[in-house]
Amino acid sequence: MEEVRRRLQIFLTLFLLVTVIGTVGFMVLEQLSLAEAFYYNIVTMSTVGYGDIHPTSQSSRMFAVLLIVMGGATFLGVIANATEMLILKRESQTRLRKVNMVLGVFFSEVGHELLSLFSSCDHAIDGVINDLLVGSNWTEARFAAALKQLKGYKVKIDAAELNLEELRDFLNSKRGFLLGLLENPVLIEHEGFSDSLLSVFHLMEELANRKDLKYVPESDITHITGDIARAYRRLIVQWATHMGHLKKEYPYLFSLALRTNPFDKNASAIVKD
């Protein structure tokens, strides 16, 4: 998409440059006013040839030939790249919808539970809690402001407060599900979610390779804490991004997501007056 956008900008710049050169050239060569020269130039570049104007000198004719070649090439470049950008944008929107469907399933199966567990031992969460308690009246600007804060958020996890054996068992019970997501080609289009998923999978492997998590040295707790913090930070950003998408595209799913917010201790799916 970025490459196509750059090409379009280059062709637009060239097209405008040719238009300016052509207009000024005809003003000088044919002694025309600005409006007449601009009209003369457009007719020449488009090769329409209305018949009401034509070059009156050899130099004007050569100049017109040059404009026809350059103008036609740049105009076709603009049209081709603009069309390609529209197609790519439509395809990107389709892929984004598919990715968000996968995100919704992930958070329903695994993500919400992990966020709830990790946030319970995050000693710095009060500093960003207002950016996590999403409201039904949040605008795109409010979501953008929250995401900006969350991307720079430094979590303060204490893994010693978690039951690591239960966490390991939970992740192991979801191993097949997580492996299925890793094999999903849709995720290639969403690097942020792929990184989050890999960090969760890595945490699962770290815990699975320890036979007894009740008696691990403090140095190992520190290592596990780092793995948890990595996964937690990435999941927070993905969750907030997903909430913004639901608010915009799927209000009924957003309503349920609000009522089951993993950062809200009083969250309940039950609709209350």
Secondary structure as UniProt FT lines:
FT   HELIX           2..29
FT   HELIX           34..46
FT   HELIX           58..106
FT   HELIX           107..111
FT   HELIX           112..120
FT   TURN            123..124
FT   HELIX           125..127
FT   HELIX           129..132
FT   TURN            136..137
FT   HELIX           140..151
FT   HELIX           159..161
FT   HELIX           164..173
FT   HELIX           175..182
FT   HELIX           185..189
FT   HELIX           191..208
FT   HELIX           218..249
FT   HELIX           251..259
FT   TURN            262..263
FT   TURN            265..266
//
